[in-house]
């Protein structure tokens, strides 16, 4: 299989999630991704996750989730020899991804302006909390900080629970995806023009992009967004409903879907009720409509209603827990989870998620399991022209 990014070399200088996820997407598409890590400790994510034994081995589950298919070398970027090593790597690379605070790489003498002297075609992607400019550029940022500052938390939950943090690091995740998209776009332009690029990814900007409809209701409609809990503010009935057993999501956003829903649950009369006949009136009487629907849904469990409604053309789905969805026939058939047996460093089977898409000619996947810290240092340095004695000297000087 000729993978989409086969032949491209990416240097991954990132830590934790947003940057590693960006580089992971590129690895899944076939790029050679070299993770450049600090000696002894590596990516902080190596020590994060719910399995203490893996954290101790510097193979934490948080690291394993986003680093399959990558190679790992160590380099002390504060040492002269470590900096020279990176410059030589850059000369051989197509892309560099980093998520240090603005100015850190420049102070090290390894900023974009310096590195492009060694490789004018370099695509340099910097992922930061607030971007390279603006009054907040130097402020520290983690996912929860961005969720709050972006307004995301203000519209999550309901009138009683908001502001509420999303159940996963959505700001980190979205900015990583944005970074991967930007890198691919810059590489495509480079193929046409021969020009490298500096990519400035802001987690705050990316979070607002992900909130497009919410933001547009303010920018265009002049309405300040409010938390709606599990209800879809654009339609009714559209949200989460109690059943005889378990919650059920229903999204009857179209008129014909509402009429079909009413018929399937044994309440065709609802379609003639003046409170519910039209889209806007249903939104105005959402609470009463929900009460009527839940009374009818109480006769069956969520799983049965899901099948009945889906078969009739009404979007519906049970509210699952993570183990349930990962065991589902749907994800199993699409081979979303990739399994590596007896991974070095972890000394156990490791399962990781793949991309959210399939691709004709061969689906994206990782060629190797997540690497032990520094596993590829000698091989990659040898490819750059370092002799065994020079590598030994670098190790003795703590440059690697």
N, C-alpha and C positions, 0 to 999 in steps of 0.2 A: 504494500500500500504506500502511495506517495502522499504523506501527510501534508496538510495545507501550509504549515510553517517549517517543513523539513529543510535543513540547510541553514537556518538562522540560529545564531548564537546569542543567548540572552544572559546577562550578568544580573543576578538577583542579590542585591545588598540589603534586602528588607527584613523586617522583624514582625512578629505577631500575626496579623491577619490581612489587612487591606493590601499591602504590598505582596506578601506571599501568595495570596489568592490570585492577584493579577498575574504573577509569574507562573502560577500553577495552570491557569487557563492556557497560557502560551505553550507550556510543556505538553498539555493534553493534545494540543494541535500539532505537535511534532517538533517544536523548537528544542534545541539543546540548551537547557537552562542550568547554569552553573551558579549555585548558591555560595556566595562569598560570606563567610561567617567569622566572627571573632574567635580566636583560639581559646580553648578550654570551656567556653560557655555556649557559643553559637547563638542562634536565634532564641530569643526569650521564650518563644512558644514551645521549645524543647522541654521546658520545665512546667508547662501548663497542661491541665486536664484533670479528669477525675480518677486517674489511676496513678497512685503515688509511686508505685514501682517503676512505671514507665518514665515518670518525671525524673526520678533518680538516675535513670539510664540516659537522660537527655534525649528521650524518644517519646515525649509527652503526646497524648492523643490530640491536643490542639495542633502540634507540629505535624503529626502523621496525616492529619486531615487535608493539608494544603501543600504538601511537598513531595508527593510521589512523582516519579519521572525526572527528578532533578539530580544533579551531581553536587557534591559538597566539597569545598576546599576552605581552608582557614587562611586568614591574612590579617595581620595587625596593621590596620590602616593609619595608625599613629606613628609607626616606625618608618624610616626612610626606605628600607628594603621592602616593606609591605606596600608602600605607595608605588614603588617602582613595579612591583609585581602586578598591581592593579592596572597601571598604565599599559603594561605589556598585554594584559588580558583585553583591555579596551581596544587595542589595536587589532585584535582578532575578532572582535564582537560586532554585532549589529545593534543590540539594544542593551541599555543599562536601566534597571529599575531600583529606586531607593525611596525610603520613607522616613529619612531623618528630618529634623526641623530645618526650616529654611536657613541657609548659610553654613550649615555644619560641613557639608562637603567642600564648600569654597574655602573655609578656614583650614581644612585639611590639605588644601592645594589640589583637590580632586573634583572641583566643580565642573559644570558643563563647559564653560569657556576654556578651561585648561584641558579637559579630556578630548574636546573636539580637535585640538591641535594634533593629537595622536591618531584621531579617526574622524575626519570631517563628515563622514556619513553616519555617525553615531546617532541613534534615536535614544534620547535620555528622558526617562519618565520619572518625575518627582511627585510622590503622593504625600500630601501634608494635610493637616486639619483644616487650614484656612487658605491655602495657596501661597504664592510667593510675594504677594503684595497685599496692602490694606493694613489697617491699624491692629488687626489680630494675628498677623502673619507669624509672630514669634510665640504666640500663646500655645501651651501644651494642649493636646486634644486626644481624648479617647472616645470610643464609640458613644458612650452614654452622654458625654459632654455635647457631642454633635447632635444626638437625638434631641436633647433639650434645647440647644440654641437654634436648631433648624425649625422648631415648631412641631416636629414630629410627635413629641410626647403630648403636646397640647391637644392633639386630635385623636390620641389613642386612649381607649377606655371609654367610659360613659360619664355622665354628669357627676356621678359620685366618685368614680375611681381615677379620672384624669386629673393631672397629667400622669401618664403611665408609660413606662419603658417597654419597647417591643421585646418579645421573648427571645430574641437572638440579636447579635450585633449587626443590625441591618445597615447602619451607616458605613461601617467597615466593608461589608460585603458589596454594597452598591459601588463604593469608590474603587474597589478592586476590579469590578466588572468594567467600570468606566475607563480605568487605566488600561485594561487589556484591549478594549475597543479602540482607544486612542493610539495605542502602540501599533495595532494592525493598520489603522488608517494612515499613520505616519510612514510605515513601511511601504504601503501601497503608493503613496506620493513619492517616496524616495526612489522606487523603481522607475517612476516616470521622469523625475527631475535630477536624481543623484544627490539630493540634499538631505542632510540629517535634520533633526528637530529636537527642540526642548519642549517637553509636555509638562504642563503645570496642572496637576489634578488636585482639586480642593474637596475634602470630605464634606464640608458644609454645602458647597455648590452641588455636589453629587446627590446629597440627601434631598435637596430641594427639587432636583430633576426628577427623582423618584416619586415625589409628592405632586406630580404635575397637575392632576385634576383638582386637588385641594388648593394649590397655589393659584390656579387659573380662576377658581371661584372668587378669589379676592381680587386678583389683577383685572379680571374682565367683568365679572358680575358684581364686584364691590361688596361681596358677602364675606364677613369674617368667619372662617371655618370653626366649627364646634365639634366636640367629641360625640360620636353617635354609637359608641359601643360596638355591638355586632351587627347593627343595622346599616344597610347601604343607604346613604343619604340621597341617592339619586332616584330610588324606586321603592315601592312597597307592593306586595310582601317580598322583601329581600333582606335576609339576615339569618340568625340562628333561632331555631324553634325547639321547644321541649316536645318530646314524643313519649310513647309508652315506656320506652327504655332508650336513653341516650339522646344527646342533642343532634339536630339535623339542620344543615344549611340549605336554604331554598332561595333561589334567585329568579323569581317570576317577574322579570323586568319588562316583559312585553305584555300587551293586552291579551293576546291569545294564550300566553303561558299562564296568566292569572286565571282565565276562564277554564283552562284545562286543569289547573291545580284544584280549583273549586269542585270540579266534577269528580276528579280522582279521589279526593278525601271525603266525598259524599255530601258536599255542601254546594251544589250548583246554584242554590238560591243567592249565594253571596255575590254572584256576578250581576244580580238585579238590585241589590241593596244600594240605595242612593249614596251611601257613604263610601261605597267601594267600586262604583261603576267605572270611574275614570282614574287615570294615573295620579293626578294631583289630589283628588279627593281621598284616595287611598293613603297618600303620604300624610294628609292632614288628620286622618283617623287611624294612624298606624297602630296605636295601642289597642283599640277596639278590634281591629283586623287581626292582630296577633292573638288576641284572646280567643277569637272564634276559630282560628286555624289550629291553635294548640289544643283546644277541646276536641277537635276531630282527630288530630294526630295521636291523642292519648290511647287510641285503640290498638296501635301497632308499635313495634320497636323501630328505631331509626333505620336499621338495615333493610327492613321490608319496605318502608316508605321510600327509601332511596331507589330501590329497584322499580317500584311501581311508578314513581314520578319520572325517573329517567327514561323508562320504557315509553312513557306518554309524551316525552319531549320537554319536560320541565326540568331545568338544571337543579340538581339536588345531590347532596353528598353528606355522609356521616362525618362527624368531627372526630378524627382519629388521633391517637397518640403516635409518637415517633416510631416505636417498635412495630406498630400495626401497619403503618404505611410502608415501612421498609420491607415487611414480609408480604406485601400485597402482590397479587398476580401481575398487576399492571407494571410495577417497577421491576419485578423479576423478569418479565418477558422483554422489557426494554434494556435489561442488563445495566441498570443505573449504578449498581454497586460493583466495584472491581475488587477482587480478592487476591492478596499476595500471601503465599504460605511461608511460614517460619522466617519472618523478616529479620535480617541481621540487626543486632542492637536491641530489638524488641523481643526477639526469640519467641515469637508467637505469630499466629495468623493476623493479618491486618486487612481490614476492609475500608475502602474509601469511596466517596462519591465521584462520579464523573461529571461531564458537562450536561447542560439541560437540552442538548440537541443531538441529533444523529446526522451523519453526513455521508452522502453517496460516495462510494469509493473507499470507505473505511471509517468507522466511527471513532471519534476522539477517545484516546485512552492513554494511560501512563505506561511507559516502556519498562519501568523498574519501580521497586518500592521506595518509600522515603529513605534517604541515605543517613548513615551514621555520620556524625560530625567529622569532617575532614577526610571522608572515605576516598575521595578522588584527587586529593592534593598532589600526590606524587605524579600520577598519570598526566594531569592537566599541566603541571609545571614542566614536565618532561616535554610535552607537546609545544610549549613556549620556548624551548631551547635550554632550559635549566638542566645542568648535569646532576647526577646523584650527589656529588660532593657539594655543589652549590645548594641543593635542597637541604642537605644535612646542615650546612652553615646557616641557612634561613631558620631552620628549626632550633639550632643552638642559640641563635640570637633572638628567639621568640618573635620572629617576624611572621611565622606561620604556626 
